[in-house]
Amino acid sequence: MTYPVEKTDAEWRALLAAKDAEPMAYFVTRQAATERPHTGKYDQVWADGSYHCICCGQQLFESETKFDAGCGWPSFNESLAGAIEEKVDHAHGMIRVETVCSGCGAHLGHVFEDGPAPTGLRYCMNSAALDFKSR
């Protein structure tokens, strides 16, 4: 699949280093790794602002949609329209729905159908894939 923003692995590494991204950012976003629960810098951030893809800067979530799911990763019940693509993920002997940035294909996390109303969704994201911009 192609995305509006495409780079080589070396270019992604250099871009993330220039942004002073978390050490796990490359592995999470480009190799679909998962950070350990309760270790991400945005797990307990409740400030007013927006969350963006660390790789391409596309806005993904508004802070108003963030909630404490108790799972150890930043969780949101709604993404911005068109910001995220969903893919079936068969890794680790499970069937889950992977979420990727529609701007660059960066792995963000997974979405589950156990979130709060009104959507019933829980976008379980890796902090290393996100960049927070306060208002």
N, C-alpha and C positions, 0 to 999 in steps of 0.2 A: 504494500500500500504506500502511496506517496502522500506527503503532507506539504502544506505551504512553506514550512521551514524545514530544510533538510541539510544535514552536515555530516562530515565523516566522524568517526569515533575520536580522532585526534582533535578535530574542531570542537566537538562537544566537551571533551576534557578541558581544553584550553578556555572555552567560554565559561564553564562552571568554576574553574580555578580563578578566572578574572573576576567573577562575581563573589568570590570567597564563600562559595557554597559549602554545605556540610560535606565531610569526607565521603559519606555514603551516597551523595547525590548522583554521581555518575552511575553507580551500580544499581541504584533504585530506578532511575529514569530510563537508562539505556539497556539494562540487562534484567529488568523486572525483579530485582531483589526487594526484600522487605526489611525495614528497620525493626529492631526489637521494640516491643510495646513499652510505653511509658518512658522512652528515651528521646523522642523527637521534640524539637524546640517549640513546636506549635500545639502540642497536645493540650496544654492548659493556658493558652493565650485566649483572652476574652475581650480584647480591645476592639473598638469600632474600626472597620476597614475592609479590605478585600484581599483575597488570596489568589495568587497568580502562579502559572507554571514557571518553575525555576529556570527551565531551559529557554523558552521563547517569550516569556512575559505575558502570554495570553491570560486574561482574567478568567477564573474558574468558578469562584464562589464569593458571595457576600458574607460578612461576618454574622449577619442576622440569621443565617441558616445553619450556623455552627451550634452543636449541642454536645453535652457530655454523655457519651454512650458508655463510659466506663471500660472501654476496650483497650485503651492505651494509645490510640491513634486519633488524630484530629478527625472529627466526624461532622458531616453536613447532611441536611435532609433535602437539599435542592442545589443543583448546579445551574450556572447561567446557560440559557438556551444555546445549543450548538457548540458549547465549549468542550464537551467531553464525548468521546466515542466509547462504546461498550463492545467488548469481545468476550466470547466464551473462553474460559481458562480451565484446562484439564490438568494443570500441574499439581503435584503433591497428592495424587490419588483422589482429588476432589473436583467437583464441577462448580466453578464460581464465575462471576461476571467481572472481568478485568476492566478498569477504566484507564483510558489514555487521553492525553491532550489532543484535541482535534487540530491544533496548530502545528505540532511537531512530532506527535506520536509518543511522547514521553509517558512511560508507565507512571501512574499516579497511585493506584491502589485497587480496591474492589468496591462494588456496590452490592448491598444486601437489602432484602425486603423486610427488615425488622426495625425500621426507623419510626420516628414519631409522625403524627398527622401534621400537615394534610397529605404529605406524599407517601408516607410509609417506607421511605427509603433511608438507608444509612450509607453515605459515601464515606468509606473508611480509607483515609488518605495517609500517605507517608509524608511526614514533615519535610524530609529531605527533597521531596519533589515540589515543594511549595515555596513561595516568596510572599510574605505578608506586607501589605502597604497600608499604613494607618491613615485615618482621615484627619 
